Amino acid sequence: MLTSGEKGIIYLLNNNKSKMSKLRLVKLMFLVSKRIPLYYFVPYKYGPFSFQLYHDLSHLERDGFVSIDDDSVQLAKNELPSLDLKIKNIVRMNSERFSALDDKALLDYIYEEHPEFTIFSQYKKRMEYDQNSSGIVTIGYEGKTIDKFLYELIKNKIGIVADVRKNAYSMKFGFQRNKLKSYLEKIGIYYIHMPELGIPSDSRKNLNSYEDYQALFAGYRQEIETKMDYLERIKSISQNKKLSLMCFEKDVKYCHRGVIAEKLRESGVEVIDL
């Protein structure tokens, strides 16, 4: 089943003579997504970029909807999937609005209007960025695409992500250990995995209420007393780089990273939950 984003790609191609450069497709989808969030974007080598969009392109190619070469994407099927009328209109309006601009002019327009997406650009930078921050935050990726997650890290000037999942695996695109590490490195963020601070999946079964979670965390609070060397490592790293404790749950009250943060606060360290 196609996502709204994948359908949006198909309609974008259809509104642009069924073929366009990869750069143009990404930039036009960025402008479309400013009106309706089909994709989230991160600053990258040539301005706004979406790892999720590229993943979806591979999916569309695999299923025969598009063909892809080194520089361009082409529509491979004539029939169009159903799509919300509002999305159709936004795709059409953006295609028409920027049809007179070649790829360079389109890129220049985006760089001028959205300089915050040029901080890692190899083309030209219109805004400076540094990670000269320290401290500790916590973050969960539940409900976020990989791009939305990465952008939140960039916005908060995170230099290191400490993954405190026992098993750094996820069915959600981009959050399996090796993929996540790769994407973080592309935007200058270092990744470390601390499975010793995780909770085994067997212990997380049948958690149906807040009370169930608190019972689990009561045992975890006792266990973490034997792992203070890992917390000391976190504290040491965070003196020079801003570190984010990362796990799945959106609400920190339902995640063991909250217990880690609580223990760090008891030792006098400030921890902010994003």
C-alpha positions in Angstrom: 0.0 0.0 0.0 1.4 3.4 -1.0 1.9 6.1 1.6 0.6 9.7 1.0 4.3 10.7 0.4 4.8 8.0 -2.2 1.6 9.1 -4.0 2.8 12.7 -3.8 6.0 11.7 -5.6 4.0 10.0 -8.4 1.8 13.1 -8.8 4.8 15.4 -8.7 6.4 13.5 -11.5 3.1 13.5 -13.4 2.9 17.3 -13.1 6.5 17.6 -14.4 6.3 15.7 -17.7 6.8 12.4 -15.9 10.6 12.9 -15.5 12.8 15.2 -13.4 16.2 15.3 -11.8 16.6 13.8 -8.3 17.6 17.2 -7.0 14.5 18.9 -8.5 12.2 16.2 -7.1 13.6 16.6 -3.6 13.5 20.4 -3.6 9.9 20.5 -5.0 8.8 18.0 -2.5 10.4 20.1 0.2 8.3 23.1 -0.9 5.2 20.9 -1.1 5.9 19.7 2.4 6.1 23.2 3.7 2.4 23.4 2.9 1.4 19.9 3.9 3.9 17.5 5.7 4.3 14.6 3.4 8.0 14.5 4.3 10.3 16.1 6.9 13.7 17.4 5.8 17.2 17.9 7.2 20.0 20.2 6.1 22.4 18.3 3.9 25.0 18.7 1.1 22.6 20.6 -1.2 20.1 22.1 1.2 17.0 20.3 2.4 17.1 16.5 2.0 14.9 13.6 3.1 16.3 10.1 3.8 12.7 8.8 4.1 11.9 10.2 0.6 14.9 8.4 -0.9 13.8 5.2 0.9 10.3 5.6 -0.6 11.8 6.2 -4.1 13.5 2.8 -3.8 10.2 1.3 -2.8 8.4 2.9 -5.8 11.2 1.6 -8.1 10.9 -1.9 -6.7 7.2 -2.0 -7.3 7.5 -0.6 -10.8 6.0 2.8 -10.4 9.2 4.7 -11.3 12.6 4.1 -12.9 15.7 5.7 -11.5 19.1 6.4 -13.0 22.1 8.3 -11.6 20.6 11.7 -12.0 16.9 11.4 -12.6 13.6 9.8 -11.8 10.9 8.9 -14.4 7.3 7.8 -14.0 7.0 4.2 -15.2 3.2 3.7 -14.9 0.4 5.7 -16.6 -2.3 5.0 -14.0 -2.3 7.3 -11.0 -3.3 6.2 -7.5 -6.0 8.0 -5.6 -4.8 11.0 -3.6 -6.4 13.6 -1.4 -7.6 16.6 -3.5 -5.8 19.1 -1.2 -2.5 17.3 -1.7 -3.1 17.1 -5.5 -3.7 20.8 -5.6 -0.6 21.7 -3.6 1.6 19.5 -5.8 0.1 21.0 -8.9 0.4 24.6 -7.7 4.1 24.2 -6.7 4.9 22.5 -10.0 3.4 25.3 -11.9 4.8 28.1 -9.7 8.4 26.9 -10.2 8.2 25.5 -13.7 10.1 28.4 -15.2 13.1 27.9 -12.9 15.9 25.5 -13.8 17.4 23.4 -11.1 20.1 25.9 -10.1 17.5 28.8 -9.9 15.2 26.6 -7.9 18.1 25.7 -5.5 19.0 29.4 -5.2 15.4 30.3 -4.4 15.3 27.7 -1.6 18.7 28.8 -0.2 17.5 32.4 -0.1 14.1 31.5 1.5 15.3 28.8 3.9 18.9 29.5 5.0 18.6 27.2 8.0 18.8 24.3 5.6 22.2 25.4 4.2 24.2 24.9 7.3 25.9 21.7 5.9 25.8 22.8 2.3 28.6 22.0 -0.2 27.0 24.5 -2.6 27.0 27.6 -0.5 26.2 28.3 3.2 23.8 31.1 4.1 23.8 30.3 7.8 26.5 29.2 10.2 26.1 26.3 12.6 28.2 24.9 15.4 27.8 22.2 18.0 29.7 23.9 20.7 27.3 22.9 23.4 27.4 20.6 26.3 24.9 18.9 28.6 22.4 16.0 28.5 18.9 15.7 27.0 16.6 12.7 26.4 14.6 11.9 23.3 12.3 9.2 22.0 11.7 8.5 18.3 8.1 7.2 18.6 5.9 8.8 16.0 8.8 10.5 14.2 10.3 9.8 10.8 14.1 9.5 10.6 14.2 13.0 9.1 12.1 14.6 11.8 14.2 12.9 14.5 17.5 14.1 12.9 16.2 17.6 12.5 15.3 17.8 16.2 18.8 16.7 17.1 20.3 19.3 14.8 18.1 22.0 16.2 19.2 21.2 19.7 22.9 21.1 18.7 23.3 17.4 19.8 26.8 16.1 19.2 26.4 12.5 20.5 23.5 10.1 20.6 23.7 7.5 23.3 21.3 4.7 22.3 20.1 3.0 25.5 18.0 0.3 23.9 18.9 -3.2 24.9 18.6 -4.2 21.2 19.2 -1.4 18.8 16.7 -2.8 16.3 13.5 -1.3 14.9 11.0 -2.1 12.2 10.7 1.6 11.7 12.9 2.8 8.8 16.1 4.5 9.8 16.3 3.4 13.5 18.1 0.1 13.2 21.5 0.5 14.7 23.7 0.5 11.6 21.3 2.7 9.6 20.9 5.2 12.4 24.6 5.4 13.0 25.2 6.1 9.3 22.6 8.8 9.1 23.8 10.5 12.3 27.4 10.5 11.0 26.2 12.1 7.7 25.1 15.2 9.8 28.1 15.2 12.1 26.6 13.4 15.1 28.5 10.6 16.8 26.6 7.4 17.8 27.3 5.1 20.8 25.2 2.1 21.8 24.9 1.3 25.5 22.9 -1.9 25.6 24.0 -2.4 29.2 21.6 0.3 30.2 18.7 -1.3 28.3 15.8 -3.4 29.5 15.4 -6.9 28.0 12.4 -7.2 25.7 11.0 -10.1 27.7 10.7 -7.8 30.7 8.7 -5.3 28.6 5.8 -7.6 27.8 2.3 -7.1 29.1 2.8 -3.5 30.0 -0.7 -2.1 29.8 -0.9 0.7 32.3 1.2 3.4 33.9 1.3 1.3 37.1 2.8 -1.6 35.0 5.6 0.6 33.8 6.3 2.0 37.3 6.6 -1.6 38.6 9.1 -2.4 35.9 11.1 0.8 36.6 11.2 0.1 40.3 13.3 -3.0 39.6 15.3 -1.1 37.0 16.2 1.6 39.6 17.8 -1.1 41.7 19.6 -2.6 38.8 21.1 0.7 37.6 22.8 1.1 41.0 25.2 -1.6 39.7 25.9 0.3 36.5 27.0 3.7 37.8 30.2 3.5 35.7 28.1 3.9 32.6 26.4 7.0 34.0 29.8 8.4 34.9 30.8 7.9 31.3 27.7 9.7 30.1 28.5 12.6 32.5 32.1 12.7 31.3 31.2 12.8 27.7 28.5 15.5 28.2 31.1 17.9 29.6 32.5 18.5 26.1 29.6 17.5 23.8 25.8 17.8 24.1 24.6 14.2 24.6 21.1 12.8 24.0 19.9 9.6 25.7 17.8 8.0 23.0 15.1 5.3 23.2 11.7 4.6 21.6 8.9 5.9 23.7 7.6 9.4 23.1 6.6 10.0 26.7 9.6 9.8 29.0 7.3 8.6 31.8 6.9 5.4 30.0 10.6 4.9 29.1 13.5 3.7 31.2 15.6 6.7 29.9 13.5 8.7 32.4 15.0 6.6 35.2 18.5 7.2 33.9 17.8 10.9 33.7 16.4 10.8 37.2 19.6 9.1 38.5 21.7 11.7 36.8 19.7 14.6 38.3 20.2 13.1 41.7 23.9 13.5 41.2 23.5 17.2 40.4 23.4 17.0 36.6 20.8 18.9 34.6 18.9 16.7 32.1 16.3 18.1 29.8 13.6 15.9 28.2 13.0 16.9 24.6 
